[in-house]
Amino acid sequence: MIIGGGPGGYEAALVAAQLGADVTLVEAEGPGGACVLTDCVPSKTFIASSEVMTGYRHEERFGIRSSGLAGVSVDAKAVNDRVKKLALAQSGDIQTKLIKAGVNVVRGRARLGEDRLGHTHQVLITPDGGETYPVDASTVLLATGATPRVLPTARPDGRRILDWRQVWDLEELPSHLVVIGSGVTGAEFASAYLAMGVKVTLISSRERVMPHEDADAAMAIERVFRERGMTILSQSRGDAVENTGDGVRVTLSDGSIVEGSHVLMAVGAIPNTSELGLREYGVDVSEGGYVTVDRVSRTNVPGIYAAGDCTGVLPLASVAAMQGRIAIWHAMGEAVAPLRLRTVSANVFTDPELATVGVSQNEVDSGRFPARQVMLPLTGNARAKMSGLQDGFVKLFCRPATGQIVGGVVVAPKASELILPITMAIENNLTVDQLAHTITIYPSLSGSIAEAARQLMLHEIQ
Ligand SMILES: Cc1cc2nc3c(=O)[nH]c(=O)nc-3n(C[C@H](O)[C@H](O)[C@H](O)COP(=O)(O)OP(=O)(O)OC[C@H]3O[C@@H](n4cnc5c(N)ncnc54)[C@H](O)[C@@H]3O)c2cc1C
């Protein structure tokens, strides 16, 4: 029994079916879950449209003459229609895959039933428009994801005060978007709307945007945002938001007011666990409502596993999917390696992008993880010069004595693609010497990764 059909749930369902299990997956919104229908897939599709706009920004620098950005307009409805169509098609593809694999897909809601202290668990399924019925299962996987956090003084109304699941219904671009929250989600939306020509004010409660990311990278991206005209209000908290009919009024914690046409609330997410009957069943839940799991996705109750955003381990689709697969491999007696977060690469899809993997600067600076490091700006890279790139860098961390690569940061367009060689180096315990001896394409941005490794090699010799 799998409750929730996002990456945590559907990937697990496919593995379980492949191993011959009798699998039922219950999903409230549609296969693919929030990841595919409202969050990750729609936001990245929207960003793809914003990247088309970015292409028009400095064309005269390349000797191309046109009316530039002034001659380009965004049809917000067409952009959002494309976003929703692509999300639905992706959800349909997943549904087909599940059905082909033999998974019984039920559209509806499920929760744990009565604990009868036996070898099976009871799950109560309420299909859309139907009566609740119980199902017995040897294994239950909870993969119910999370929902945007709502501030009582700034409740989304779907018209001017929006959460990230409501923006896809806008028929026109905001004239002035105020984004509250400068974490990854807030920064990605602020970046994409800015690229679309929208006036953006980003309200950040900390002294810099993306406070949990590498500080050099976050500062580089903040600099780009400001240069492109974004207003960033640091150490400011959006306390209340009012829809004034033709706009929004945001009251900050210091009493000052920011006005705009729309507000996007990006103040985090809360796990969808309150209606699963977990406490009654004896499943351990943390204070924030996350299901407590170990590295093979087990909860404290034998036979009940959890994966993805409802566990709060790392809110990434890739991690959710791996937690789900691990749960099934473990439950079905397959050989399984516990989840390793060290080699999980993560990307922020701003412009430029910010990708990270492995040891962080904070861990090195605090002495928790001794490492040598180098940070190489991309301005010296031939390919970057040809493409007119002025921002971005590659940072590499290695163990002081052995030169083993242990972490990296890339700030660049498509950093999400460039991080792979560093991830592979960490996964396979490669050293800076081995990376430095790799012949890269000339000219290429990836050349800077090998160059960074060479610089760490030189440090070793000195
Ligand atoms: C705007 C945004 C952009 C993102 N971009 C990226 C990205 O680029 N890359 C990345 O790796 N991650 C990204 N993420 C994170 C990623 O979307 C999540 O980590 C991922 O969706 C987690 O998967 P999941 O399976 O845990 O849950 P979800 O995808 O949230 O799916 C859970 C599903 O369970 C359903 N459900 C809940 N309760 C029940 C119930 N009782 N019965 C039946 N069904 C139920 C929900 O309706 C939901 O559809 C992004 C997140 C956001 C908010």
The ligand as a MOL file (V3000), in Angstrom:
LIG
                    3D

  0  0  0     0  0            999 V3000
M  V30 BEGIN CTAB
M  V30 COUNTS 53 58 0 0 0
M  V30 BEGIN ATOM
M  V30 1 C 8.1840 25.2400 -6.4580 0
M  V30 2 C 8.9890 24.0100 -6.2060 0
M  V30 3 C 9.9600 23.6260 -7.1070 0
M  V30 4 C 10.7010 22.4700 -6.8950 0
M  V30 5 N 11.6710 22.1390 -7.7860 0
M  V30 6 C 12.4230 21.0370 -7.5750 0
M  V30 7 C 13.4550 20.6820 -8.4790 0
M  V30 8 O 13.7100 21.3920 -9.4440 0
M  V30 9 N 14.1510 19.5510 -8.2540 0
M  V30 10 C 13.8980 18.7450 -7.1730 0
M  V30 11 O 14.5550 17.7160 -7.0080 0
M  V30 12 N 12.9280 19.0490 -6.3000 0
M  V30 13 C 12.1920 20.1790 -6.4780 0
M  V30 14 N 11.2170 20.5130 -5.5840 0
M  V30 15 C 10.9550 19.6030 -4.4590 0
M  V30 16 C 10.1140 18.4370 -4.9270 0
M  V30 17 O 8.9730 18.9070 -5.5940 0
M  V30 18 C 9.7300 17.5800 -3.7350 0
M  V30 19 O 10.8720 17.2310 -3.0100 0
M  V30 20 C 9.0050 16.3180 -4.1960 0
M  V30 21 O 7.7780 16.6700 -4.7820 0
M  V30 22 C 8.7510 15.3730 -3.0290 0
M  V30 23 O 8.0870 14.2440 -3.4960 0
M  V30 24 P 7.0640 13.4420 -2.5900 0
M  V30 25 O 6.7950 12.1700 -3.2950 0
M  V30 26 O 7.5460 13.4080 -1.1970 0
M  V30 27 O 5.7470 14.3450 -2.5060 0
M  V30 28 P 4.8050 15.1030 -3.5200 0
M  V30 29 O 5.4160 15.3170 -4.8480 0
M  V30 30 O 4.3750 16.3020 -2.7440 0
M  V30 31 O 3.5740 14.1150 -3.6780 0
M  V30 32 C 2.8040 13.7090 -2.5820 0
M  V30 33 C 1.3940 13.4430 -3.0480 0
M  V30 34 O 0.6770 12.7860 -2.0160 0
M  V30 35 C -0.6720 13.2030 -2.0800 0
M  V30 36 N -1.3000 12.9440 -0.7910 0
M  V30 37 C -1.1430 13.6030 0.3760 0
M  V30 38 N -1.8790 13.0540 1.3500 0
M  V30 39 C -2.5440 12.0200 0.7810 0
M  V30 40 C -3.4710 11.0600 1.2770 0
M  V30 41 N -3.8350 11.0290 2.5550 0
M  V30 42 N -3.9440 10.1440 0.4220 0
M  V30 43 C -3.5680 10.1430 -0.8840 0
M  V30 44 N -2.6940 11.0320 -1.4020 0
M  V30 45 C -2.1840 11.9480 -0.5840 0
M  V30 46 C -0.5620 14.6820 -2.3870 0
M  V30 47 O -1.7460 15.1380 -2.9820 0
M  V30 48 C 0.6080 14.7260 -3.3540 0
M  V30 49 O 0.1560 14.7090 -4.6840 0
M  V30 50 C 10.4660 21.6710 -5.7630 0
M  V30 51 C 9.4890 22.0540 -4.8370 0
M  V30 52 C 8.7710 23.2210 -5.0490 0
M  V30 53 C 7.7510 23.6430 -4.0330 0
M  V30 END ATOM
M  V30 BEGIN BOND
M  V30 1 1 1 2
M  V30 2 1 2 3
M  V30 3 2 2 52
M  V30 4 2 3 4
M  V30 5 1 4 5
M  V30 6 1 4 50
M  V30 7 2 5 6
M  V30 8 1 6 7
M  V30 9 1 6 13
M  V30 10 2 7 8
M  V30 11 1 7 9
M  V30 12 1 9 10
M  V30 13 2 10 11
M  V30 14 1 10 12
M  V30 15 2 12 13
M  V30 16 1 13 14
M  V30 17 1 14 15
M  V30 18 1 14 50
M  V30 19 1 15 16
M  V30 20 1 16 17
M  V30 21 1 16 18
M  V30 22 1 18 19
M  V30 23 1 18 20
M  V30 24 1 20 21
M  V30 25 1 20 22
M  V30 26 1 22 23
M  V30 27 1 23 24
M  V30 28 2 24 25
M  V30 29 1 24 26
M  V30 30 1 24 27
M  V30 31 1 27 28
M  V30 32 2 28 29
M  V30 33 1 28 30
M  V30 34 1 28 31
M  V30 35 1 31 32
M  V30 36 1 32 33
M  V30 37 1 33 34
M  V30 38 1 33 48
M  V30 39 1 34 35
M  V30 40 1 35 36
M  V30 41 1 35 46
M  V30 42 1 36 37
M  V30 43 1 36 45
M  V30 44 2 37 38
M  V30 45 1 38 39
M  V30 46 1 39 40
M  V30 47 2 39 45
M  V30 48 1 40 41
M  V30 49 2 40 42
M  V30 50 1 42 43
M  V30 51 2 43 44
M  V30 52 1 44 45
M  V30 53 1 46 47
M  V30 54 1 46 48
M  V30 55 1 48 49
M  V30 56 2 50 51
M  V30 57 1 51 52
M  V30 58 1 52 53
M  V30 END BOND
M  V30 END CTAB
M  END
